Amino acid sequence: MGQIVLGMGSSHSPQLSTPSEYWKVYGEGDVNNRGLVDNTGTPRTFEELLEMAPASLAQELTQEKFDQRADANQAGIARLSDAQAAANLDALIILGDDQEEMHLDDNRPAIMVYSGQELVNGGVKVSDSTPEFRKAAAWGWYNPDGDTAHPIASDIGMHIIEYLNDQEFDVAHSNRVPAHHPTMGHAFGYVYRRIMGDTIVPTIPIMVNTYYPPNQPTLNRCYELGRQIRAAVEALPGDARVGVIASGGLSHFVVDEEIDGITMKALRKKDREALTSMPRERLNSGTSEIRNWIAMAGATEHLDHEWSDYVPSYRSRAGTGCGMGFGIWS
């Protein structure tokens, strides 16, 4: 039978691939971000968040602090990359979301498994008018050498689809990309660029609609999805070694250290109840990607927590930024 032998989770923010001297520039851009919500899930303007923010946030915004946290983030990514390379995987399941990339509002599945023969990671596309901080981050999602096709473990993908259907998961599936977006989304490109690097293995991309109402999977549904993915892998013929990685999160675009702490503690302790009972109104905007980690937890409940780190990466006095999370289960 097949086995899930490795679980990983990683944030995928562009801050992770941007030199720390640009972090304040990202913060300045948050002034116009209309996707900001406070730590109760209430939509807020930047100015409202600024009025609510504690004065102590100022100490998070020094260049020294930016440098320290950028270094910690890079160390986390390197540790995940090393774990993936050492695991000798036959395939890697990527749990990620889609943000108006492959899926638009004419057809947005709650859960979709991609089972084509290959998927293209797009080349870096910047111009003279692209802001410098955007140019500096692009390499972390997209390929500087141009569009690059990567192999998909389509046989495993089809097996997972059929198995999930038998377990009454009504999953969507696709074996080709839409004409309007012929390359993979950033949640998947990040895994290729920053985690796999030169150790490319066939993948099974599974897209979870974390962001967009009204058909976001419940937290319990995400956990059960992971459990059934594990069961599907174990029902494979042969002895395939499979990994699973959650791409995205933790809290953003406003850092919520409380919900991040609850998430990371529950992941370490394998506490399903804590993971699935978090207030759903606090898992909106980018924080919604915690759903991918919950699905990963379901798929790896037989594995032990090996290592994890959390790096609250603030970038403005309003508390905007990203709670960066990294973890390994083996």
C-alpha positions in Angstrom: 0.0 0.0 0.0 1.0 3.6 -0.4 2.0 5.7 2.6 2.0 9.4 3.6 5.5 9.6 5.1 5.9 13.4 5.4 3.7 16.3 6.3 4.7 20.0 5.9 3.2 23.4 6.2 4.5 26.7 5.0 3.2 30.3 4.5 3.7 31.5 1.0 3.6 35.3 1.4 5.6 37.4 -1.1 7.3 38.8 2.0 9.1 35.5 2.3 10.9 36.2 -1.0 11.4 39.9 -0.6 14.5 41.5 1.0 13.6 42.9 4.4 14.4 46.4 3.5 11.2 46.4 1.4 8.9 45.2 4.2 7.9 48.8 5.1 7.0 49.4 1.4 4.5 46.5 1.6 3.2 48.2 4.8 2.7 51.4 3.0 0.8 49.6 0.3 -1.6 48.2 2.9 -3.1 51.7 3.2 -5.1 50.9 0.0 -5.8 47.2 0.8 -9.5 46.6 0.8 -9.2 43.1 2.1 -8.2 44.0 5.7 -10.2 42.5 8.6 -9.5 42.9 12.3 -9.0 40.0 14.8 -12.8 39.5 15.2 -13.3 39.1 11.4 -14.7 42.6 11.0 -13.7 44.4 7.8 -11.7 47.5 8.6 -9.9 50.3 6.7 -6.2 50.8 7.3 -7.0 54.0 9.2 -9.4 52.2 11.6 -6.8 49.5 12.3 -4.3 52.3 12.9 -6.5 53.8 15.6 -7.0 50.4 17.2 -3.4 49.3 17.2 -1.4 49.2 20.4 1.5 51.6 20.7 3.8 48.6 21.3 3.6 47.8 17.6 6.2 50.5 16.9 8.9 48.2 18.3 8.0 45.6 15.7 8.9 47.9 12.8 12.6 48.5 13.1 14.9 47.4 10.4 16.7 45.2 13.0 13.5 43.4 13.8 12.7 43.0 10.1 16.1 41.5 9.5 15.8 39.1 12.4 12.4 37.8 11.2 13.4 37.6 7.6 16.4 35.4 8.7 14.0 33.2 10.7 11.7 32.9 7.7 14.5 31.8 5.4 15.7 29.3 8.0 12.2 27.8 8.1 12.0 27.5 4.4 15.4 25.9 4.2 14.5 23.3 6.8 11.3 22.4 4.9 13.3 22.1 1.7 15.8 19.8 3.3 13.1 17.6 4.8 11.4 17.2 1.4 14.7 16.4 -0.3 15.6 13.8 2.4 12.2 12.1 2.3 12.7 10.3 -1.0 9.2 11.0 -2.1 7.5 9.5 -5.1 4.8 12.2 -5.1 3.8 15.3 -3.2 0.2 16.4 -2.6 0.0 20.2 -2.4 -3.0 21.6 -0.6 -3.4 25.2 -1.7 -6.0 27.8 -2.6 -6.8 29.7 -5.8 -7.1 33.5 -5.7 -8.9 34.5 -8.9 -6.2 32.6 -10.9 -7.5 29.4 -12.5 -11.0 29.8 -10.9 -13.2 32.8 -11.3 -16.8 33.4 -10.1 -18.3 31.6 -13.1 -17.2 28.3 -11.6 -15.5 28.1 -8.2 -15.4 24.6 -6.8 -15.1 24.1 -3.0 -12.5 21.3 -3.6 -10.8 20.5 -6.9 -8.1 17.9 -7.7 -5.9 18.5 -10.8 -5.1 15.4 -12.7 -3.5 16.5 -15.9 -0.2 15.1 -17.1 1.7 18.3 -16.3 1.2 21.8 -15.0 3.2 24.9 -16.0 4.8 27.2 -13.6 4.7 30.6 -15.2 7.8 32.7 -16.0 8.5 35.9 -14.1 6.6 38.8 -15.8 7.8 42.2 -14.8 8.2 45.4 -16.7 10.0 48.7 -16.2 6.9 50.0 -14.5 6.7 47.2 -12.0 7.5 48.5 -8.5 10.9 47.4 -7.2 9.5 45.5 -4.3 7.3 43.5 -6.6 10.2 42.7 -8.9 12.2 41.5 -5.8 9.4 39.1 -4.8 8.4 37.5 -8.1 11.1 34.8 -8.2 9.5 33.2 -5.1 6.4 32.2 -7.0 7.4 32.2 -10.7 10.3 30.9 -12.7 12.9 33.5 -13.9 13.8 31.1 -16.7 10.3 31.3 -18.3 7.3 29.0 -18.3 8.3 25.5 -17.1 6.2 22.4 -17.3 6.3 20.1 -14.2 5.0 16.5 -14.0 1.8 15.6 -12.2 1.2 12.3 -10.6 -2.0 12.0 -12.6 -2.6 8.3 -11.7 -2.6 9.1 -8.0 -4.7 12.2 -8.6 -7.4 10.1 -10.4 -7.2 7.5 -7.7 -7.8 10.2 -5.0 -10.7 11.6 -6.9 -12.4 8.2 -7.3 -11.7 7.3 -3.6 -13.1 10.6 -2.4 -16.2 10.2 -4.5 -16.7 6.8 -2.9 -16.5 8.5 0.5 -19.2 11.0 -0.6 -16.9 13.9 -1.2 -18.2 15.6 -4.3 -14.9 16.9 -5.6 -14.4 18.7 -8.8 -11.6 17.7 -11.1 -9.6 19.2 -14.0 -7.0 17.9 -16.4 -6.3 21.1 -18.1 -5.8 24.8 -17.3 -8.2 27.6 -18.5 -7.2 29.8 -21.4 -7.3 32.9 -19.2 -4.7 31.5 -16.8 -2.6 28.8 -18.4 -0.2 28.4 -15.5 -0.4 27.2 -11.9 -1.5 29.6 -9.1 0.9 31.1 -6.7 0.1 28.7 -3.8 1.5 25.9 -6.0 4.3 27.9 -7.7 5.7 28.8 -4.3 6.1 25.1 -3.4 8.0 24.4 -6.6 10.2 27.5 -6.3 11.0 27.7 -2.6 10.4 24.2 -1.1 11.2 21.7 -3.9 13.9 23.8 -5.7 16.0 21.3 -7.6 14.3 18.2 -6.0 11.2 18.2 -8.2 8.9 15.3 -7.7 5.5 14.7 -9.4 2.7 16.5 -7.5 -1.0 16.2 -6.9 -2.4 19.8 -6.7 -5.6 19.9 -4.6 -7.3 23.3 -4.6 -9.4 24.2 -1.5 -11.6 27.3 -1.8 -10.5 29.0 1.4 -11.1 32.6 0.4 -14.5 33.0 -1.3 -18.0 32.6 0.2 -20.4 31.1 0.0 -18.9 27.6 -0.6 -15.8 27.6 1.7 -15.5 24.1 3.2 -16.1 24.0 7.0 -13.1 23.4 9.2 -14.3 19.9 10.1 -14.8 19.2 6.4 -11.2 20.2 5.7 -9.9 17.9 8.4 -12.0 15.0 7.1 -10.8 15.7 3.6 -7.2 15.2 4.8 -8.2 12.0 6.6 -9.7 10.6 3.4 -6.8 11.7 1.3 -4.6 9.6 3.6 -6.9 6.6 3.3 -6.9 7.0 -0.5 -3.0 6.9 -0.5 -3.0 3.9 1.7 -5.4 2.2 -0.8 -2.9 2.6 -3.6 -1.3 -0.5 -5.0 2.5 -0.7 -4.6 4.5 1.2 -2.0 4.5 4.8 -3.1 6.0 7.3 -0.6 3.9 10.4 -0.6 4.2 13.7 1.1 1.6 16.4 1.8 2.2 20.1 2.2 -0.2 22.9 3.2 0.6 26.1 1.3 -0.5 29.5 2.7 -1.5 31.3 5.9 -1.1 31.9 8.7 -2.9 35.2 9.6 -2.9 38.0 7.1 -3.3 40.7 6.0 -3.6 41.7 9.6 -1.4 39.6 11.9 -3.5 37.7 14.5 -1.0 36.2 16.9 -3.8 34.7 19.0 -5.4 32.6 16.3 -2.0 31.7 14.9 -1.0 30.5 18.4 -4.1 28.4 18.7 -3.5 26.9 15.3 0.2 26.0 15.8 -0.5 24.6 19.3 -3.3 22.4 18.0 -1.2 21.2 15.1 1.6 20.2 17.4 -0.7 18.4 19.8 -2.8 16.8 17.0 -5.9 18.4 18.6 -8.7 18.0 16.1 -11.3 19.6 18.3 -9.2 22.8 18.7 -8.5 23.0 15.0 -12.1 22.5 13.9 -13.8 24.7 16.5 -12.0 27.9 15.8 -14.4 30.8 15.1 -14.9 30.7 11.4 -15.3 34.5 11.2 -11.7 34.8 12.2 -10.6 32.7 9.2 -11.3 35.2 6.5 -9.1 37.0 4.0 -5.6 35.5 3.9 -6.1 33.9 7.3 -8.6 31.6 5.6 -5.6 29.6 4.3 -5.3 28.0 7.7 -7.9 25.6 6.2 -5.1 24.1 4.1 -3.2 23.3 7.3 -6.2 21.7 8.9 -6.6 19.4 5.9 -2.9 18.6 6.1 -3.3 17.8 9.8 -6.1 15.3 8.9 -3.8 13.6 6.4 -0.9 13.3 8.8 -2.6 12.5 12.1 -0.5 9.2 12.1 2.7 11.2 12.0 4.6 12.9 14.8 5.3 16.6 15.1 9.0 17.0 14.3 9.6 20.7 14.3 7.7 24.0 13.8 8.3 27.7 14.0 6.1 30.8 14.0 7.4 34.3 12.9 4.9 37.2 13.2 6.1 39.4 10.4 4.6 42.8 10.9 5.0 45.5 8.3 3.0 48.6 9.5 1.8 50.4 12.6 -1.7 49.1 11.8 -0.6 45.6 12.5 -0.6 44.5 8.9 1.7 41.8 7.7 1.7 38.0 7.8 2.0 35.4 10.6 4.5 33.1 9.0 4.2 29.4 9.9 6.4 26.4 9.1 6.2 22.8 10.3 7.2 19.3 9.7 5.5 16.0 10.6 7.2 12.7 10.0 
